[in-house]
Amino acid sequence: DTEVTQTPKHLVMGMTNKKSLKCEQHMGHRAMYWYKQKAKKPPELMFVYSYEKLSINESVPSRFSPECPNSSLLNLHLHALQPEDSALYLCASSFGTSGGNEQFFGPGTRLTVL
Amino acid sequence: QKEVEQNSGPLSVPEGAIASLNCTYSDRGSQSFFWYRQYSGKSPELIMFIYSNGDKEDGRFTAQLNKASQYVSLLIRDSQPSDSATYLCAVNVWAAKLVFGKGTKLTVNP
């Protein structure tokens, strides 16, 4: 299995809702990432988990809460989002977190906040 | 602020031509460099990575790295309409962090 999967593909939520994005990989990778990508912009790193521990938080607002239940799964819990949070949310994984590790992206979840 | 600069394009080439995509980076300590292809509405797909000075070839793709000039490029030979996409240059700045350029939109005309 050489892919990263993400669910759901699309999500529409109101500003008072709570929802979660899910990501899964079965490549034996020990690092997993959340990125946010706005239209016509490059991906921006949000969080990095290494061996199931949060190792990088790029000063992301607390309305985004990551969770890594095990080495294959990564969640992003969403609460009280703003319309400007509408974007493509990308999960990625890599074998490790040293610089030479290639990151592989999932298909993304397109989030719309109303 | 560690920066990665790319020509935003759009770059338009005829089918069968060589497409040349360029990227410069500001952090002299960067060691790893990646090229991703992103079709409209899809996620980025890793197509090449390079760590050492010189050229690396994979099929129709060649990545070139010049650390002294802080420059990395991607050549696509025999360009096909299916190569039409946005190409993102990404540079590893420390640990797991990648910084992406804004991307170059390539159109290959039949």
Chai-1 contact restraints between the chains, C-beta under 6 A:
chainA,res_idxA,chainB,res_idxB,connection_type,confidence,min_distance_angstrom,max_distance_angstrom,comment,restraint_id
A,A31,B,A96,contact,1.0,0.0,6.0,A-B,restraint_1
A,P42,B,L88,contact,1.0,0.0,6.0,A-B,restraint_2
A,P42,B,F100,contact,1.0,0.0,6.0,A-B,restraint_3
A,P42,B,K102,contact,1.0,0.0,6.0,A-B,restraint_4
A,P42,B,G103,contact,1.0,0.0,6.0,A-B,restraint_5
A,P43,B,F100,contact,1.0,0.0,6.0,A-B,restraint_6
A,L45,B,K97,contact,1.0,0.0,6.0,A-B,restraint_7
A,V48,B,A96,contact,1.0,0.0,6.0,A-B,restraint_8
A,L90,B,S43,contact,1.0,0.0,6.0,A-B,restraint_9
A,T97,B,A95,contact,1.0,0.0,6.0,A-B,restraint_10
A,T97,B,A96,contact,1.0,0.0,6.0,A-B,restraint_11
A,G99,B,Q31,contact,1.0,0.0,6.0,A-B,restraint_12
A,G99,B,S32,contact,1.0,0.0,6.0,A-B,restraint_13
A,G99,B,N92,contact,1.0,0.0,6.0,A-B,restraint_14
A,G100,B,S32,contact,1.0,0.0,6.0,A-B,restraint_15
A,G100,B,Y51,contact,1.0,0.0,6.0,A-B,restraint_16
A,E102,B,L46,contact,1.0,0.0,6.0,A-B,restraint_17
A,E102,B,F49,contact,1.0,0.0,6.0,A-B,restraint_18
A,F105,B,S43,contact,1.0,0.0,6.0,A-B,restraint_19
A,F105,B,P44,contact,1.0,0.0,6.0,A-B,restraint_20
A,P107,B,S43,contact,1.0,0.0,6.0,A-B,restraint_21
A,G108,B,S43,contact,1.0,0.0,6.0,A-B,restraint_22
